[in-house]
Amino acid sequence: MLENYVNVSTLSQYLSNYQPLLKAGYGISIDRSTNTISTALDLNPFIFVSSLPTTGNPNKIYIIPDITNSGFYVQYIYNASEGRWIELGHVSIGTIISGYLT
């Protein structure tokens, strides 16, 4: 019955090229009036602290000194959905020059 009103081949071709509206995720904005997609990139994802606060920003990595291992730091991230800190690991923040002429 649809064939009486529309060319089915043309309609099928049109629908195969259809793309639904984009949904903006975190840090992304879409301006449909200008067809512009913009992103916001966090250039500083790290926060250096002497101790962890009660709660934190889930989009940041908190770094505190490791008092048991001089020269190393412990990385944590706050899991807002569980309301707790998660340890990501230890890292040495410094220049390793062994193996180079000094």
C-alpha distances in whole Angstrom, upper triangle without the diagonal:
4,5,6,8,9,11,10,14,15,14,15,18,19,18,21,23,23,26,27,30,33,35,39,41,45,47,43,42,39,39,36,37,39,37,40,41,44,46,50,52,55,58,60,59,62,65,68,70,73,71,68,67,66,62,61,58,55,54,58,60,64,67,70,73,74,78,78,77,79,77,73,71,68,65,63,59,59,56,55,52,55,58,60,62,61,63,62,65,68,68,71,71,74,74,75,78,79,79,80,83,85
4,5,6,6,8,8,11,12,10,12,15,15,15,17,20,19,23,23,26,29,32,35,38,42,43,40,39,36,36,32,33,35,33,37,37,41,43,46,48,51,54,57,55,59,61,65,67,70,69,65,64,63,59,58,55,52,51,55,57,61,64,67,70,71,75,76,75,76,74,71,68,65,62,60,57,56,53,52,50,53,56,58,59,58,60,59,62,65,65,68,68,70,71,72,75,76,76,77,80,81
4,5,5,6,6,9,11,10,12,15,15,15,18,20,20,24,25,28,31,34,37,40,44,45,42,40,37,37,34,35,36,34,38,39,42,44,48,50,53,56,58,57,61,63,67,69,72,71,67,67,66,62,60,57,55,53,57,59,63,66,69,72,73,77,77,76,78,75,72,70,67,64,62,59,58,56,55,53,56,58,60,61,60,62,61,64,67,67,70,69,72,72,73,76,77,77,77,80,82
4,6,8,9,13,13,13,15,17,18,18,21,23,23,26,27,30,33,36,39,42,46,47,44,42,39,39,35,36,38,36,39,40,44,46,50,52,55,58,61,60,63,66,69,71,75,73,70,69,68,64,62,59,57,56,59,62,65,68,72,75,76,79,80,79,80,78,75,72,70,66,65,61,61,58,57,55,58,61,63,64,63,65,63,67,70,70,73,72,74,75,76,79,80,80,80,83,85
4,7,9,12,12,11,14,16,15,16,19,21,20,24,24,27,30,33,37,39,43,44,41,39,36,35,31,32,34,32,36,37,41,43,47,49,52,55,58,57,61,63,67,69,72,71,67,66,65,62,60,57,54,53,57,59,63,66,69,72,74,77,78,77,78,76,73,70,68,64,62,59,58,56,55,53,56,58,61,62,61,63,61,65,68,68,70,70,72,73,74,76,78,78,78,81,83
4,6,9,8,7,10,12,12,13,16,17,17,21,22,25,28,31,34,37,41,42,38,37,33,33,29,30,32,30,33,34,38,41,44,46,50,52,55,54,58,60,64,66,69,68,65,64,63,60,58,54,52,51,54,57,60,63,67,70,71,74,75,74,75,73,70,67,65,61,60,56,56,53,53,51,54,56,58,59,58,61,59,62,65,65,67,67,69,69,71,73,75,74,75,78,79
4,6,5,6,9,10,11,12,14,16,17,21,22,25,28,31,35,37,41,42,39,37,34,34,30,31,32,30,34,35,38,41,44,46,50,52,55,54,58,60,64,66,70,69,65,65,64,60,58,55,53,51,54,57,60,63,67,70,71,74,75,74,75,72,69,67,65,61,60,57,56,54,53,51,55,57,59,60,58,60,58,61,64,64,67,66,68,69,70,72,73,73,73,76,78
4,5,5,6,9,10,10,12,14,15,19,21,24,27,30,33,36,39,41,37,36,33,33,30,31,32,30,33,34,38,40,43,45,48,51,53,52,56,59,62,64,68,66,63,63,62,58,56,53,50,49,52,55,58,61,64,67,68,72,73,71,72,70,67,65,62,59,57,54,54,52,51,49,52,55,56,57,56,58,56,59,62,62,64,64,66,67,68,70,71,71,71,75,76
4,5,5,6,9,10,11,13,15,18,21,24,26,30,33,35,39,40,37,36,33,33,30,31,32,29,32,33,37,39,42,44,47,49,52,51,55,58,61,64,67,66,63,62,62,58,56,53,50,48,52,54,57,60,63,66,67,71,72,70,71,69,66,63,61,58,57,54,54,51,51,49,52,55,56,57,55,57,55,58,60,60,63,62,64,65,66,68,69,69,69,72,74
4,5,5,6,9,10,11,13,16,19,22,24,28,31,33,37,38,34,33,30,30,27,28,29,26,29,30,34,36,40,42,45,48,50,50,53,56,60,62,66,65,62,61,61,57,55,51,49,47,50,52,56,59,62,65,66,70,71,69,70,67,65,62,60,57,56,53,53,50,50,48,52,54,56,56,55,56,54,57,60,59,62,61,63,64,65,67,68,68,68,71,73
4,5,5,6,9,10,11,14,16,19,22,25,29,31,35,36,33,31,28,28,25,26,27,25,28,29,33,35,38,40,44,46,49,48,52,54,58,60,64,62,59,59,58,54,52,49,46,45,48,50,54,57,60,63,64,68,69,68,69,66,63,61,59,55,54,50,50,48,47,46,49,51,53,53,52,54,52,55,58,58,60,60,62,63,64,66,68,67,68,71,72
4,5,5,6,9,10,14,16,19,22,25,28,30,34,35,32,31,28,29,26,28,28,26,28,29,32,34,38,39,43,45,48,47,50,53,57,59,62,61,58,57,57,53,51,48,45,44,47,49,52,55,59,62,62,66,67,66,67,64,61,59,57,53,52,49,49,46,46,44,47,50,51,52,50,52,50,53,56,56,58,58,60,61,62,64,65,65,65,69,70
4,6,5,7,9,13,15,19,21,24,27,29,33,34,31,30,27,27,24,26,26,24,26,27,31,32,36,38,41,43,46,45,49,52,55,58,61,60,57,57,57,53,50,47,45,43,46,48,52,54,58,61,62,65,66,64,65,63,60,58,56,52,51,48,48,46,46,44,47,50,51,52,50,52,49,52,55,54,57,56,58,59,60,62,63,63,63,66,68
4,6,5,7,10,13,16,18,22,25,27,31,32,28,27,24,24,21,23,23,21,24,24,28,30,34,36,39,42,44,44,47,50,54,56,59,59,55,55,55,51,48,45,43,41,44,46,50,53,56,59,60,64,65,64,64,62,59,57,55,51,50,47,47,45,44,43,46,48,50,50,49,51,48,51,54,54,56,55,58,58,59,61,63,63,63,66,68
4,5,5,9,11,14,17,20,23,25,29,30,27,26,23,24,21,23,24,21,24,24,27,29,33,35,38,40,43,42,46,48,52,54,57,56,53,53,52,48,46,43,40,39,42,44,48,51,54,57,58,62,63,62,63,60,57,55,53,49,47,44,44,42,41,40,43,45,47,47,46,48,46,49,52,52,54,54,56,57,58,60,62,62,62,65,67
4,6,8,11,15,17,20,23,25,29,30,27,26,23,25,22,24,25,21,24,24,27,29,32,34,37,39,42,41,44,47,51,53,56,55,52,52,52,48,46,42,40,38,41,43,47,49,53,56,57,60,61,60,61,58,55,53,51,47,46,43,43,41,41,39,42,45,46,46,45,47,44,47,50,50,52,52,54,55,56,58,59,59,59,63,64
4,6,10,13,15,18,21,23,27,28,24,24,21,22,19,21,21,18,20,20,24,26,29,31,34,37,40,39,42,45,49,51,55,54,51,51,50,47,44,41,38,36,39,41,45,48,51,54,55,59,60,58,59,56,54,51,50,46,45,42,42,40,40,39,42,44,45,46,44,46,43,46,49,48,51,50,52,53,54,56,58,57,58,61,62
4,7,10,12,15,18,21,25,26,22,21,18,19,16,19,19,16,19,19,22,24,28,30,33,36,38,37,41,44,47,50,53,52,49,48,48,44,42,39,36,34,38,40,44,46,50,53,54,58,59,57,58,56,53,50,48,45,43,40,40,38,37,36,40,42,43,44,43,44,42,45,48,48,50,49,52,52,54,56,58,58,58,61,63
4,7,8,12,15,17,21,22,18,18,15,16,14,17,17,14,16,16,19,21,24,26,29,32,35,34,37,40,44,46,49,48,45,45,44,41,38,35,32,31,34,36,40,43,46,49,50,54,55,54,55,52,49,47,45,41,40,36,36,34,34,33,36,38,40,40,39,41,39,42,44,44,47,46,48,49,50,53,55,55,55,58,59
4,6,9,13,15,19,20,17,16,14,15,13,16,17,14,16,15,19,20,23,25,28,31,34,32,36,39,42,44,48,46,43,43,42,38,36,33,30,29,32,35,38,41,45,48,49,53,54,53,54,51,48,46,44,40,38,35,34,32,31,30,34,36,37,38,37,39,38,41,44,44,46,45,48,49,51,53,55,55,56,59,60
4,6,10,13,16,17,14,13,10,12,9,13,14,11,13,12,15,17,20,23,26,29,31,30,34,36,40,42,45,44,41,40,40,36,34,30,28,27,30,33,36,39,43,46,48,51,52,51,52,50,47,44,42,38,36,33,32,31,30,29,32,34,36,36,36,38,36,40,42,42,45,44,46,47,49,52,54,54,55,58,58
4,6,9,13,14,11,10,8,11,10,14,14,11,11,10,13,14,17,19,22,25,27,26,30,33,36,38,42,41,38,37,37,33,30,27,25,23,26,29,33,36,39,42,44,47,49,48,48,46,43,40,38,35,33,30,29,28,27,26,30,31,33,33,33,35,33,36,39,38,41,40,42,44,45,48,50,51,51,54,55
4,6,10,12,9,9,8,11,11,15,16,13,13,11,12,13,15,18,20,24,26,24,28,30,34,35,39,38,35,34,33,29,27,24,22,20,24,27,30,33,36,40,41,45,46,46,46,44,41,38,36,32,30,27,26,24,23,23,26,28,30,30,30,32,30,34,36,36,39,38,41,42,44,47,49,50,50,53,54
4,7,8,5,6,6,10,11,15,15,13,12,9,10,10,12,14,17,20,22,21,24,27,30,32,36,35,32,31,31,27,24,21,19,17,21,24,27,30,33,37,39,42,44,43,43,41,38,35,33,29,28,24,24,22,21,21,25,26,28,28,28,30,28,31,34,34,36,35,38,39,41,44,46,47,47,51,51
4,6,5,8,10,13,15,18,18,16,14,11,11,10,11,12,14,18,20,18,21,24,27,29,33,32,28,28,28,24,21,18,16,14,17,20,24,27,30,34,35,39,40,39,40,38,35,32,30,26,24,21,20,19,18,18,22,23,24,24,24,26,24,28,30,30,33,32,35,37,38,41,44,45,45,48,48
4,6,8,11,15,17,20,20,18,16,12,11,9,9,10,11,15,16,15,18,20,24,25,29,28,25,24,24,21,18,14,12,10,14,17,20,23,27,30,32,35,37,36,37,34,32,29,27,23,21,18,17,16,15,16,20,20,22,21,21,23,22,25,28,28,30,29,32,34,36,39,41,43,43,46,46
4,7,10,13,16,19,18,17,14,11,8,6,5,7,9,12,14,13,17,19,23,25,29,28,25,25,25,22,19,15,14,11,14,17,20,23,27,30,32,35,37,36,36,34,31,28,27,23,22,19,19,19,18,19,22,22,24,23,23,25,23,26,28,27,30,28,31,33,35,38,40,42,41,44,44
4,7,10,13,16,15,13,10,7,6,4,6,9,12,15,17,17,21,23,27,29,32,32,29,29,29,25,22,19,17,15,17,21,24,27,30,34,36,39,41,40,40,37,35,32,30,27,25,22,22,22,21,22,25,26,27,26,26,28,26,29,31,31,33,31,34,35,37,40,43,44,43,46,47
4,7,10,12,12,11,8,6,5,6,8,12,15,18,20,20,24,26,29,31,35,35,32,31,31,28,25,21,20,18,21,24,27,30,33,37,39,42,44,43,43,40,38,35,34,30,29,25,25,25,23,24,28,28,30,29,30,31,30,33,35,34,36,34,37,38,41,43,46,47,47,50,50
4,6,9,9,7,6,5,6,9,12,15,18,21,23,23,27,29,33,35,39,38,36,35,35,31,28,25,24,21,24,27,30,33,37,40,42,46,48,47,47,44,41,39,37,33,32,29,28,28,26,27,31,31,33,33,33,35,33,36,38,37,39,38,40,41,44,46,49,50,49,52,52
4,6,6,6,5,6,8,11,14,17,20,23,26,26,30,32,35,38,41,41,38,37,37,34,31,27,27,24,27,30,33,36,40,43,45,49,51,50,49,47,44,41,40,37,35,32,32,31,30,30,34,34,36,36,36,38,36,39,41,40,42,40,43,44,46,49,51,52,52,54,55
4,5,5,7,9,11,15,17,21,24,26,29,29,33,35,39,41,45,44,41,40,40,37,34,30,29,27,30,33,36,39,43,46,48,52,54,53,53,50,47,45,43,39,38,35,34,33,32,32,36,36,38,39,39,41,39,42,44,43,45,44,46,47,49,52,54,55,54,57,57
4,6,8,11,13,17,19,23,26,28,31,32,35,37,41,43,47,46,44,42,43,39,36,33,32,30,33,36,39,42,45,48,51,54,56,55,55,52,50,47,46,42,41,37,37,36,35,35,39,39,41,41,42,43,42,45,47,46,48,46,48,49,51,54,56,57,56,59,59
4,5,9,11,15,18,21,24,26,29,30,34,36,40,42,46,46,43,42,43,39,36,32,32,29,32,35,38,41,44,47,50,53,55,54,53,50,48,46,45,41,40,37,37,36,35,36,39,40,41,41,41,43,41,44,45,44,46,44,46,46,49,51,54,54,53,56,56
4,7,10,14,17,20,23,25,29,29,33,35,39,41,45,45,42,41,42,38,35,31,30,28,30,33,37,39,43,46,48,52,53,52,52,49,47,44,43,39,38,35,35,35,34,34,38,38,40,40,39,41,39,42,43,42,44,42,44,45,47,50,52,53,52,55,55
4,6,10,13,16,20,22,25,25,29,32,35,38,42,42,39,38,39,35,32,29,28,25,27,30,33,36,40,43,45,48,50,49,48,45,43,41,40,36,35,32,33,32,31,32,35,36,37,37,37,38,36,39,40,39,41,39,41,41,44,46,49,49,48,51,52
4,7,10,13,17,19,22,22,26,29,32,35,38,38,36,35,36,32,29,25,24,21,24,27,30,33,36,39,41,45,47,45,45,42,40,37,36,33,32,29,29,29,28,29,32,33,34,33,33,34,32,35,37,36,37,36,38,39,41,43,46,46,46,49,49
4,7,10,13,15,19,19,23,25,29,31,35,35,33,32,33,30,26,23,22,19,21,24,27,29,33,36,38,42,44,42,42,39,37,34,33,30,29,26,27,27,26,27,31,31,32,31,31,32,30,33,34,33,35,33,35,36,38,41,43,44,43,46,46
4,6,10,12,15,15,19,22,25,28,32,32,29,29,30,27,23,19,19,15,17,20,23,26,29,32,35,38,40,39,38,35,33,31,30,26,25,23,23,23,23,24,28,28,29,28,27,28,26,29,30,29,31,29,31,32,35,37,40,41,40,43,43
4,6,9,12,12,16,18,22,24,28,28,26,26,27,24,20,16,16,13,14,17,20,23,26,29,32,35,37,36,36,33,31,28,27,23,23,20,21,21,21,23,26,26,26,25,25,26,24,27,28,27,29,27,29,30,33,36,38,40,39,42,42
4,6,9,9,13,16,19,22,26,26,24,24,26,23,19,16,15,11,12,15,18,20,24,26,29,32,34,33,32,29,27,25,24,21,20,18,19,20,21,23,25,25,25,23,23,24,22,24,25,23,25,23,25,27,29,32,35,36,35,38,38
4,6,6,10,12,16,18,22,23,21,21,23,20,16,13,13,9,9,12,14,17,20,23,26,29,31,30,29,26,24,22,21,18,17,15,17,18,19,21,23,23,22,21,21,21,19,21,22,21,22,20,23,24,27,30,33,34,34,37,36
4,6,9,12,15,18,22,23,21,22,24,22,18,15,15,12,11,12,15,16,19,22,25,28,30,28,27,24,23,20,20,17,18,17,19,21,21,24,26,25,24,22,22,22,20,21,21,20,21,18,20,21,24,27,30,32,31,33,33
4,6,8,11,14,18,19,18,18,21,19,15,13,13,10,8,9,11,12,16,18,21,24,27,25,24,21,20,17,17,14,15,14,16,19,19,23,24,23,22,19,19,19,17,19,19,17,18,16,18,20,23,26,29,31,30,33,32
4,7,10,13,17,17,16,16,19,16,12,10,10,7,5,6,9,10,14,17,19,23,25,24,23,21,19,16,15,12,12,11,13,15,16,19,21,19,18,16,16,16,14,16,17,15,17,15,18,20,23,26,29,31,31,34,33
4,7,10,13,14,13,14,17,15,12,10,11,9,6,5,6,7,10,13,16,19,21,20,20,17,15,12,12,9,10,10,12,15,17,20,21,19,18,15,15,14,13,14,14,13,14,12,16,18,21,24,27,29,29,32,31
4,6,10,11,10,11,14,13,10,10,11,10,7,6,5,6,9,12,15,18,20,20,19,17,15,12,12,10,10,10,12,15,16,20,20,18,17,14,15,14,14,15,15,14,15,14,17,20,23,26,28,31,31,33,32
4,7,9,10,11,15,15,12,13,15,14,10,9,6,5,6,9,12,14,17,17,16,14,13,10,10,9,10,12,14,17,19,22,22,20,18,15,16,14,14,15,14,13,14,12,14,18,21,24,26,29,29,32,30
4,5,7,9,12,13,11,13,15,15,12,10,7,6,5,8,11,13,16,17,16,15,14,10,11,10,11,12,13,17,18,22,21,19,17,14,15,14,15,16,15,15,16,14,17,21,23,26,29,32,32,34,32
4,7,9,13,14,14,16,18,19,15,13,10,8,5,7,10,10,14,15,14,14,13,10,11,12,12,15,16,19,21,24,23,20,18,15,16,15,17,16,15,15,16,15,18,21,24,27,29,32,32,34,32
4,6,10,11,12,14,16,18,15,13,9,9,6,8,10,11,14,16,16,16,14,11,11,11,11,13,13,17,18,21,20,17,14,12,14,13,15,15,15,16,17,17,20,24,26,29,31,34,35,37,35
4,7,8,8,11,13,15,12,11,8,9,8,11,12,14,16,18,18,18,16,13,11,10,9,10,10,13,14,17,16,13,11,9,11,11,14,15,15,17,19,18,22,25,27,31,32,35,36,39,37
4,5,7,10,12,15,13,12,10,11,11,14,16,17,20,21,22,22,20,16,14,13,11,11,10,13,13,16,15,12,11,10,13,14,16,18,19,20,22,22,25,28,31,34,36,39,40,42,40
4,7,11,12,15,14,14,12,14,14,17,18,20,22,24,25,25,23,19,17,16,13,12,10,12,11,14,13,9,9,9,13,15,17,19,21,23,25,25,28,32,34,37,39,42,43,45,44
4,7,9,12,12,12,11,14,15,18,20,21,24,25,26,26,23,19,17,15,12,10,7,9,8,11,11,7,8,8,12,14,16,19,21,22,25,24,28,31,33,37,39,42,42,45,44
4,6,9,8,9,8,12,13,17,19,21,24,24,25,24,22,18,15,13,10,8,6,8,8,12,12,9,9,8,11,13,15,17,19,20,23,22,25,29,31,34,36,39,40,42,41
4,5,6,8,9,13,15,19,21,23,26,26,27,25,23,19,17,14,11,8,6,9,8,12,13,11,11,11,13,15,15,18,20,20,23,22,25,28,31,34,36,39,39,42,41
4,6,8,10,13,16,20,21,24,26,26,27,26,23,19,16,13,10,6,5,6,6,9,11,10,10,9,11,13,13,16,19,20,23,22,26,29,30,34,36,38,39,42,41
4,7,10,13,16,20,22,25,27,27,27,25,22,19,17,13,11,8,8,9,10,12,14,14,14,12,13,14,14,17,19,19,22,21,24,27,29,32,34,36,37,40,39
4,6,10,13,16,19,22,24,23,24,22,19,15,14,10,9,7,8,10,11,15,16,15,14,12,12,13,12,15,16,16,18,17,21,23,26,29,31,34,34,37,36
4,6,10,13,15,18,20,20,20,18,15,12,10,7,6,5,8,11,13,16,16,15,13,10,10,10,9,11,12,12,15,14,18,21,23,26,28,31,31,34,34
4,7,10,12,15,18,17,18,16,14,10,8,6,5,6,8,12,14,17,17,15,13,10,10,10,10,11,12,12,14,14,17,20,23,26,28,31,31,34,33
4,7,9,12,15,14,14,13,10,6,6,5,6,9,11,15,17,20,20,18,15,12,12,10,10,10,9,9,11,10,14,17,19,23,25,28,28,31,30
4,6,9,12,12,12,11,9,6,5,7,8,11,13,17,19,22,21,19,16,13,13,11,12,11,10,10,11,11,14,18,20,23,25,28,29,31,30
4,6,9,9,8,8,6,4,6,9,11,15,17,20,23,26,24,22,19,16,16,13,14,12,10,10,10,10,13,16,18,21,23,26,27,29,27
4,5,6,7,8,6,5,6,9,12,15,18,21,24,26,24,23,19,16,15,12,13,11,8,9,10,11,14,17,18,21,22,25,27,29,28
4,6,6,9,8,8,10,13,15,19,21,24,26,29,27,25,21,18,18,15,17,14,12,13,13,14,16,19,20,23,23,27,28,30,29
4,6,10,9,10,11,14,16,20,22,25,28,30,28,26,22,19,19,16,17,14,11,13,13,15,17,20,20,23,23,26,28,30,28
4,6,6,8,10,14,16,20,23,25,28,31,29,27,24,20,19,16,16,13,10,10,10,12,14,16,16,19,19,22,24,26,25
4,6,8,11,15,18,21,24,27,30,33,31,29,26,22,21,18,18,15,11,11,9,11,11,14,14,17,17,21,22,24,22
4,7,10,13,17,20,23,26,29,32,31,29,26,22,21,18,17,14,10,9,6,7,8,11,11,14,15,19,20,22,20
4,7,10,13,17,20,23,26,28,27,26,23,19,17,14,13,10,7,6,4,7,9,12,12,16,17,20,21,24,23
4,7,10,13,16,19,22,25,24,22,19,15,14,11,11,8,6,5,6,7,10,14,15,19,20,23,24,27,26
4,7,10,13,16,19,22,20,19,16,12,11,7,8,6,5,6,9,10,14,17,18,22,23,26,27,30,29
4,7,10,13,16,19,18,17,14,10,9,6,5,5,6,7,10,11,15,18,19,23,24,27,28,31,31
4,7,10,13,15,14,13,10,6,5,4,5,7,9,11,14,15,19,22,23,27,28,31,32,35,34
4,6,9,12,12,11,9,6,5,7,7,10,13,14,17,17,21,24,26,29,31,33,34,37,37
4,6,9,9,7,6,5,6,9,10,13,16,18,21,21,25,28,29,33,35,37,38,41,40
4,6,6,6,5,6,7,10,12,15,18,20,23,24,28,31,32,36,37,39,40,44,43
4,5,5,7,9,10,14,15,19,22,23,27,27,30,33,35,39,40,42,43,47,46
4,6,8,11,12,16,17,20,24,26,29,29,33,36,37,41,43,45,46,49,49
4,6,9,10,14,16,19,22,25,28,29,33,36,37,41,42,44,45,49,48
4,7,10,13,16,19,22,24,27,28,31,35,36,40,41,44,45,48,47
4,7,10,13,16,18,21,24,25,29,32,33,37,38,40,42,45,44
4,7,9,12,15,17,20,21,25,28,29,33,34,37,38,41,40
4,6,9,12,15,18,20,23,26,27,31,32,34,36,39,39
4,6,9,12,15,17,20,23,24,28,28,31,32,36,35
4,7,10,13,15,18,21,22,25,26,28,30,33,33
4,7,10,13,16,19,19,22,23,25,27,30,30
4,7,10,13,15,16,19,20,22,24,27,27
4,6,9,12,12,16,17,20,21,24,24
4,6,9,9,13,14,17,18,21,20
4,7,9,13,15,18,18,21,20
4,6,9,12,15,15,17,16
4,6,9,12,11,14,13
4,6,9,9,12,12
4,6,6,8,8
4,5,8,9
4,7,9
4,6
4
